[in-house]
């Protein structure tokens, strides 16, 4: 995957995680926190790819 793809997927996961955190169900809120963290990781991966190139 390229830099832009990782960043887009990261943004989508982060947004979905934030929505889930608004739920009344504690399990769904926990899933939302995990999904938001995953999204932040994907964004970071995209930034690293952008700096090092897509060859990694």
PyMOL Python script that loads the backbone (N, CA, C, O; Angstrom):
from pymol import cmd

cmd.read_pdbstr("""\
ATOM      1  N   UNK A   1       0.837  -1.185   0.000  1.00  0.00           N
ATOM      2  CA  UNK A   1       0.000   0.000   0.000  1.00  0.00           C
ATOM      3  C   UNK A   1       0.876   1.241   0.000  1.00  0.00           C
ATOM      4  O   UNK A   1       1.982   1.239   0.542  1.00  0.00           O
ATOM      5  N   UNK A   2       0.385   2.261  -0.593  1.00  0.00           N
ATOM      6  CA  UNK A   2       1.127   3.492  -0.658  1.00  0.00           C
ATOM      7  C   UNK A   2       0.851   4.402   0.524  1.00  0.00           C
ATOM      8  O   UNK A   2       0.010   4.136   1.382  1.00  0.00           O
ATOM      9  N   UNK A   3       1.588   5.463   0.522  1.00  0.00           N
ATOM     10  CA  UNK A   3       1.489   6.450   1.610  1.00  0.00           C
ATOM     11  C   UNK A   3       0.069   6.986   1.748  1.00  0.00           C
ATOM     12  O   UNK A   3      -0.487   7.016   2.846  1.00  0.00           O
ATOM     13  N   UNK A   4      -0.506   7.404   0.640  1.00  0.00           N
ATOM     14  CA  UNK A   4      -1.842   8.005   0.677  1.00  0.00           C
ATOM     15  C   UNK A   4      -2.894   7.001   1.135  1.00  0.00           C
ATOM     16  O   UNK A   4      -3.797   7.347   1.898  1.00  0.00           O
ATOM     17  N   UNK A   5      -2.779   5.763   0.673  1.00  0.00           N
ATOM     18  CA  UNK A   5      -3.730   4.722   1.057  1.00  0.00           C
ATOM     19  C   UNK A   5      -3.702   4.487   2.565  1.00  0.00           C
ATOM     20  O   UNK A   5      -4.749   4.374   3.203  1.00  0.00           O
ATOM     21  N   UNK A   6      -2.492   4.416   3.132  1.00  0.00           N
ATOM     22  CA  UNK A   6      -2.369   4.210   4.573  1.00  0.00           C
ATOM     23  C   UNK A   6      -2.972   5.372   5.351  1.00  0.00           C
ATOM     24  O   UNK A   6      -3.644   5.170   6.363  1.00  0.00           O
ATOM     25  N   UNK A   7      -2.729   6.579   4.879  1.00  0.00           N
ATOM     26  CA  UNK A   7      -3.265   7.750   5.577  1.00  0.00           C
ATOM     27  C   UNK A   7      -4.791   7.783   5.511  1.00  0.00           C
ATOM     28  O   UNK A   7      -5.449   8.114   6.496  1.00  0.00           O
ATOM     29  N   UNK A   8      -5.349   7.442   4.359  1.00  0.00           N
ATOM     30  CA  UNK A   8      -6.812   7.436   4.210  1.00  0.00           C
ATOM     31  C   UNK A   8      -7.442   6.377   5.110  1.00  0.00           C
ATOM     32  O   UNK A   8      -8.427   6.647   5.797  1.00  0.00           O
ATOM     33  N   UNK A   9      -6.872   5.172   5.106  1.00  0.00           N
ATOM     34  CA  UNK A   9      -7.400   4.104   5.956  1.00  0.00           C
ATOM     35  C   UNK A   9      -7.267   4.487   7.429  1.00  0.00           C
ATOM     36  O   UNK A   9      -8.146   4.187   8.236  1.00  0.00           O
ATOM     37  N   UNK A  10      -6.169   5.146   7.770  1.00  0.00           N
ATOM     38  CA  UNK A  10      -5.970   5.594   9.143  1.00  0.00           C
ATOM     39  C   UNK A  10      -7.011   6.606   9.565  1.00  0.00           C
ATOM     40  O   UNK A  10      -7.557   6.524  10.665  1.00  0.00           O
ATOM     41  N   UNK A  11      -7.289   7.565   8.688  1.00  0.00           N
ATOM     42  CA  UNK A  11      -8.310   8.570   8.994  1.00  0.00           C
ATOM     43  C   UNK A  11      -9.681   7.924   9.158  1.00  0.00           C
ATOM     44  O   UNK A  11     -10.440   8.288  10.056  1.00  0.00           O
ATOM     45  N   UNK A  12      -9.997   6.966   8.288  1.00  0.00           N
ATOM     46  CA  UNK A  12     -11.294   6.294   8.362  1.00  0.00           C
ATOM     47  C   UNK A  12     -11.424   5.499   9.666  1.00  0.00           C
ATOM     48  O   UNK A  12     -12.461   5.556  10.327  1.00  0.00           O
ATOM     49  N   UNK A  13     -10.377   4.761  10.033  1.00  0.00           N
ATOM     50  CA  UNK A  13     -10.427   3.987  11.277  1.00  0.00           C
ATOM     51  C   UNK A  13     -10.513   4.897  12.495  1.00  0.00           C
ATOM     52  O   UNK A  13     -11.234   4.602  13.448  1.00  0.00           O
ATOM     53  N   UNK A  14      -9.784   5.994  12.462  1.00  0.00           N
ATOM     54  CA  UNK A  14      -9.828   6.920  13.593  1.00  0.00           C
ATOM     55  C   UNK A  14     -11.222   7.523  13.750  1.00  0.00           C
ATOM     56  O   UNK A  14     -11.734   7.629  14.864  1.00  0.00           O
ATOM     57  N   UNK A  15     -11.832   7.914  12.640  1.00  0.00           N
ATOM     58  CA  UNK A  15     -13.176   8.494  12.692  1.00  0.00           C
ATOM     59  C   UNK A  15     -14.198   7.464  13.176  1.00  0.00           C
ATOM     60  O   UNK A  15     -15.049   7.777  14.009  1.00  0.00           O
ATOM     61  N   UNK A  16     -14.118   6.241  12.658  1.00  0.00           N
ATOM     62  CA  UNK A  16     -15.051   5.194  13.079  1.00  0.00           C
ATOM     63  C   UNK A  16     -14.876   4.888  14.571  1.00  0.00           C
ATOM     64  O   UNK A  16     -15.853   4.658  15.282  1.00  0.00           O
ATOM     65  N   UNK A  17     -13.645   4.889  15.026  1.00  0.00           N
ATOM     66  CA  UNK A  17     -13.377   4.645  16.446  1.00  0.00           C
ATOM     67  C   UNK A  17     -13.974   5.716  17.328  1.00  0.00           C
ATOM     68  O   UNK A  17     -14.510   5.421  18.396  1.00  0.00           O
ATOM     69  N   UNK A  18     -13.886   6.961  16.885  1.00  0.00           N
ATOM     70  CA  UNK A  18     -14.453   8.063  17.672  1.00  0.00           C
ATOM     71  C   UNK A  18     -15.970   7.948  17.753  1.00  0.00           C
ATOM     72  O   UNK A  18     -16.564   8.249  18.788  1.00  0.00           O
ATOM     73  N   UNK A  19     -16.592   7.516  16.669  1.00  0.00           N
ATOM     74  CA  UNK A  19     -18.050   7.330  16.673  1.00  0.00           C
ATOM     75  C   UNK A  19     -18.439   6.220  17.640  1.00  0.00           C
ATOM     76  O   UNK A  19     -19.395   6.365  18.403  1.00  0.00           O
ATOM     77  N   UNK A  20     -17.703   5.113  17.611  1.00  0.00           N
ATOM     78  CA  UNK A  20     -18.005   3.989  18.502  1.00  0.00           C
ATOM     79  C   UNK A  20     -17.857   4.387  19.970  1.00  0.00           C
ATOM     80  O   UNK A  20     -18.557   3.853  20.830  1.00  0.00           O
ATOM     81  N   UNK A  21     -16.965   5.307  20.257  1.00  0.00           N
ATOM     82  CA  UNK A  21     -16.738   5.711  21.642  1.00  0.00           C
ATOM     83  C   UNK A  21     -17.928   6.484  22.213  1.00  0.00           C
ATOM     84  O   UNK A  21     -18.000   6.691  23.425  1.00  0.00           O
ATOM     85  N   UNK A  22     -18.842   6.902  21.378  1.00  0.00           N
ATOM     86  CA  UNK A  22     -20.031   7.625  21.838  1.00  0.00           C
ATOM     87  C   UNK A  22     -21.152   6.675  22.269  1.00  0.00           C
ATOM     88  O   UNK A  22     -22.199   7.121  22.739  1.00  0.00           O
ATOM     89  N   UNK A  23     -20.934   5.382  22.108  1.00  0.00           N
ATOM     90  CA  UNK A  23     -21.947   4.374  22.424  1.00  0.00           C
ATOM     91  C   UNK A  23     -22.166   4.262  23.932  1.00  0.00           C
ATOM     92  O   UNK A  23     -21.314   4.658  24.727  1.00  0.00           O
ATOM     93  N   UNK A  24     -23.305   3.723  24.305  1.00  0.00           N
ATOM     94  CA  UNK A  24     -23.610   3.446  25.711  1.00  0.00           C
ATOM     95  C   UNK A  24     -23.041   2.106  26.166  1.00  0.00           C
ATOM     96  O   UNK A  24     -22.944   1.835  27.363  1.00  0.00           O
ATOM     97  N   UNK A  25     -22.665   1.270  25.196  1.00  0.00           N
ATOM     98  CA  UNK A  25     -22.149  -0.068  25.504  1.00  0.00           C
ATOM     99  C   UNK A  25     -20.637   0.003  25.782  1.00  0.00           C
ATOM    100  O   UNK A  25     -19.879   0.441  24.917  1.00  0.00           O
ATOM    101  N   UNK A  26     -20.193  -0.419  26.965  1.00  0.00           N
ATOM    102  CA  UNK A  26     -18.765  -0.351  27.311  1.00  0.00           C
ATOM    103  C   UNK A  26     -17.868  -1.141  26.357  1.00  0.00           C
ATOM    104  O   UNK A  26     -16.743  -0.727  26.077  1.00  0.00           O
ATOM    105  N   UNK A  27     -18.358  -2.272  25.861  1.00  0.00           N
ATOM    106  CA  UNK A  27     -17.554  -3.074  24.933  1.00  0.00           C
ATOM    107  C   UNK A  27     -17.356  -2.333  23.605  1.00  0.00           C
ATOM    108  O   UNK A  27     -16.269  -2.354  23.028  1.00  0.00           O
ATOM    109  N   UNK A  28     -18.408  -1.687  23.140  1.00  0.00           N
ATOM    110  CA  UNK A  28     -18.309  -0.920  21.895  1.00  0.00           C
ATOM    111  C   UNK A  28     -17.364   0.261  22.077  1.00  0.00           C
ATOM    112  O   UNK A  28     -16.593   0.581  21.172  1.00  0.00           O
ATOM    113  N   UNK A  29     -17.416   0.913  23.238  1.00  0.00           N
ATOM    114  CA  UNK A  29     -16.491   2.033  23.505  1.00  0.00           C
ATOM    115  C   UNK A  29     -15.044   1.548  23.504  1.00  0.00           C
ATOM    116  O   UNK A  29     -14.160   2.228  22.985  1.00  0.00           O
ATOM    117  N   UNK A  30     -14.802   0.373  24.085  1.00  0.00           N
ATOM    118  CA  UNK A  30     -13.445  -0.185  24.096  1.00  0.00           C
ATOM    119  C   UNK A  30     -12.982  -0.508  22.671  1.00  0.00           C
ATOM    120  O   UNK A  30     -11.834  -0.249  22.310  1.00  0.00           O
ATOM    121  N   UNK A  31     -13.881  -1.073  21.874  1.00  0.00           N
ATOM    122  CA  UNK A  31     -13.556  -1.341  20.475  1.00  0.00           C
ATOM    123  C   UNK A  31     -13.225  -0.043  19.744  1.00  0.00           C
ATOM    124  O   UNK A  31     -12.322  -0.004  18.909  1.00  0.00           O
ATOM    125  N   UNK A  32     -13.960   1.014  20.062  1.00  0.00           N
ATOM    126  CA  UNK A  32     -13.726   2.310  19.446  1.00  0.00           C
ATOM    127  C   UNK A  32     -12.353   2.877  19.791  1.00  0.00           C
ATOM    128  O   UNK A  32     -11.668   3.441  18.937  1.00  0.00           O
ATOM    129  N   UNK A  33     -11.960   2.719  21.054  1.00  0.00           N
ATOM    130  CA  UNK A  33     -10.621   3.196  21.451  1.00  0.00           C
ATOM    131  C   UNK A  33      -9.532   2.429  20.708  1.00  0.00           C
ATOM    132  O   UNK A  33      -8.539   3.009  20.268  1.00  0.00           O
ATOM    133  N   UNK A  34      -9.729   1.117  20.575  1.00  0.00           N
ATOM    134  CA  UNK A  34      -8.751   0.287  19.865  1.00  0.00           C
ATOM    135  C   UNK A  34      -8.696   0.656  18.382  1.00  0.00           C
ATOM    136  O   UNK A  34      -7.618   0.723  17.792  1.00  0.00           O
ATOM    137  N   UNK A  35      -9.846   0.891  17.798  1.00  0.00           N
ATOM    138  CA  UNK A  35      -9.898   1.224  16.378  1.00  0.00           C
ATOM    139  C   UNK A  35      -9.266   2.594  16.134  1.00  0.00           C
ATOM    140  O   UNK A  35      -8.579   2.790  15.132  1.00  0.00           O
ATOM    141  N   UNK A  36      -9.493   3.528  17.033  1.00  0.00           N
ATOM    142  CA  UNK A  36      -8.883   4.849  16.895  1.00  0.00           C
ATOM    143  C   UNK A  36      -7.357   4.738  16.976  1.00  0.00           C
ATOM    144  O   UNK A  36      -6.647   5.385  16.206  1.00  0.00           O
ATOM    145  N   UNK A  37      -6.860   3.930  17.895  1.00  0.00           N
ATOM    146  CA  UNK A  37      -5.417   3.729  18.030  1.00  0.00           C
ATOM    147  C   UNK A  37      -4.844   3.079  16.767  1.00  0.00           C
ATOM    148  O   UNK A  37      -3.762   3.444  16.308  1.00  0.00           O
ATOM    149  N   UNK A  38      -5.579   2.118  16.214  1.00  0.00           N
ATOM    150  CA  UNK A  38      -5.140   1.474  14.974  1.00  0.00           C
ATOM    151  C   UNK A  38      -5.054   2.501  13.844  1.00  0.00           C
ATOM    152  O   UNK A  38      -4.117   2.483  13.046  1.00  0.00           O
ATOM    153  N   UNK A  39      -6.030   3.385  13.786  1.00  0.00           N
ATOM    154  CA  UNK A  39      -6.030   4.429  12.761  1.00  0.00           C
ATOM    155  C   UNK A  39      -4.834   5.359  12.896  1.00  0.00           C
ATOM    156  O   UNK A  39      -4.231   5.755  11.898  1.00  0.00           O
ATOM    157  N   UNK A  40      -4.498   5.703  14.117  1.00  0.00           N
ATOM    158  CA  UNK A  40      -3.330   6.565  14.327  1.00  0.00           C
ATOM    159  C   UNK A  40      -2.055   5.853  13.890  1.00  0.00           C
ATOM    160  O   UNK A  40      -1.148   6.482  13.343  1.00  0.00           O
ATOM    161  N   UNK A  41      -1.981   4.547  14.127  1.00  0.00           N
ATOM    162  CA  UNK A  41      -0.835   3.763  13.686  1.00  0.00           C
ATOM    163  C   UNK A  41      -0.727   3.714  12.172  1.00  0.00           C
ATOM    164  O   UNK A  41       0.368   3.806  11.618  1.00  0.00           O
ATOM    165  N   UNK A  42      -1.859   3.568  11.505  1.00  0.00           N
ATOM    166  CA  UNK A  42      -1.861   3.547  10.048  1.00  0.00           C
ATOM    167  C   UNK A  42      -1.417   4.894   9.485  1.00  0.00           C
ATOM    168  O   UNK A  42      -0.687   4.946   8.495  1.00  0.00           O
ATOM    169  N   UNK A  43      -1.849   5.967  10.105  1.00  0.00           N
ATOM    170  CA  UNK A  43      -1.428   7.290   9.644  1.00  0.00           C
ATOM    171  C   UNK A  43       0.078   7.462   9.805  1.00  0.00           C
ATOM    172  O   UNK A  43       0.744   8.001   8.921  1.00  0.00           O
ATOM    173  N   UNK A  44       0.606   7.007  10.923  1.00  0.00           N
ATOM    174  CA  UNK A  44       2.040   7.088  11.159  1.00  0.00           C
ATOM    175  C   UNK A  44       2.796   6.271  10.117  1.00  0.00           C
ATOM    176  O   UNK A  44       3.824   6.712   9.603  1.00  0.00           O
ATOM    177  N   UNK A  45       2.291   5.088   9.808  1.00  0.00           N
ATOM    178  CA  UNK A  45       2.904   4.238   8.788  1.00  0.00           C
ATOM    179  C   UNK A  45       2.933   4.968   7.447  1.00  0.00           C
ATOM    180  O   UNK A  45       3.930   4.910   6.727  1.00  0.00           O
ATOM    181  N   UNK A  46       1.850   5.648   7.114  1.00  0.00           N
ATOM    182  CA  UNK A  46       1.796   6.414   5.867  1.00  0.00           C
ATOM    183  C   UNK A  46       2.804   7.544   5.854  1.00  0.00           C
ATOM    184  O   UNK A  46       3.429   7.806   4.826  1.00  0.00           O
ATOM    185  N   UNK A  47       2.971   8.222   6.989  1.00  0.00           N
ATOM    186  CA  UNK A  47       3.944   9.309   7.069  1.00  0.00           C
ATOM    187  C   UNK A  47       5.366   8.785   6.893  1.00  0.00           C
ATOM    188  O   UNK A  47       6.183   9.406   6.214  1.00  0.00           O
ATOM    189  N   UNK A  48       5.657   7.641   7.506  1.00  0.00           N
ATOM    190  CA  UNK A  48       6.993   7.041   7.368  1.00  0.00           C
ATOM    191  C   UNK A  48       7.241   6.652   5.913  1.00  0.00           C
ATOM    192  O   UNK A  48       8.318   6.904   5.373  1.00  0.00           O
ATOM    193  N   UNK A  49       6.255   6.047   5.289  1.00  0.00           N
ATOM    194  CA  UNK A  49       6.397   5.685   3.882  1.00  0.00           C
ATOM    195  C   UNK A  49       6.651   6.932   3.034  1.00  0.00           C
ATOM    196  O   UNK A  49       7.435   6.896   2.086  1.00  0.00           O
ATOM    197  N   UNK A  50       5.990   8.024   3.378  1.00  0.00           N
ATOM    198  CA  UNK A  50       6.174   9.257   2.617  1.00  0.00           C
ATOM    199  C   UNK A  50       7.592   9.778   2.744  1.00  0.00           C
ATOM    200  O   UNK A  50       8.152  10.302   1.781  1.00  0.00           O
ATOM    201  N   UNK A  51       8.170   9.641   3.910  1.00  0.00           N
ATOM    202  CA  UNK A  51       9.528  10.136   4.126  1.00  0.00           C
ATOM    203  C   UNK A  51      10.585   9.200   3.541  1.00  0.00           C
ATOM    204  O   UNK A  51      11.606   9.659   3.029  1.00  0.00           O
ATOM    205  N   UNK A  52      10.340   7.881   3.615  1.00  0.00           N
ATOM    206  CA  UNK A  52      11.321   6.900   3.143  1.00  0.00           C
ATOM    207  C   UNK A  52      11.058   6.424   1.719  1.00  0.00           C
ATOM    208  O   UNK A  52      11.936   5.831   1.092  1.00  0.00           O
ATOM    209  N   UNK A  53       9.890   6.673   1.219  1.00  0.00           N
ATOM    210  CA  UNK A  53       9.519   6.184  -0.092  1.00  0.00           C
ATOM    211  C   UNK A  53       8.687   4.929   0.042  1.00  0.00           C
ATOM    212  O   UNK A  53       8.700   4.284   1.091  1.00  0.00           O
ATOM    213  N   UNK A  54       7.967   4.573  -1.000  1.00  0.00           N
ATOM    214  CA  UNK A  54       7.062   3.419  -0.993  1.00  0.00           C
ATOM    215  C   UNK A  54       7.811   2.105  -1.142  1.00  0.00           C
ATOM    216  O   UNK A  54       7.174   1.052  -1.188  1.00  0.00           O
ATOM    217  N   UNK A  55       9.120   2.122  -1.219  1.00  0.00           N
ATOM    218  CA  UNK A  55       9.901   0.905  -1.437  1.00  0.00           C
ATOM    219  C   UNK A  55      10.013   0.029  -0.207  1.00  0.00           C
ATOM    220  O   UNK A  55      10.455  -1.115  -0.314  1.00  0.00           O
ATOM    221  N   UNK A  56       9.621   0.534   0.976  1.00  0.00           N
ATOM    222  CA  UNK A  56       9.777  -0.252   2.204  1.00  0.00           C
ATOM    223  C   UNK A  56       8.667  -1.269   2.332  1.00  0.00           C
ATOM    224  O   UNK A  56       8.629  -2.024   3.303  1.00  0.00           O
TER     225      UNK A  56
END
""", "prot")
cmd.dss("prot")
cmd.show_as("cartoon", "prot")
cmd.util.cbc("prot")
cmd.orient("prot")
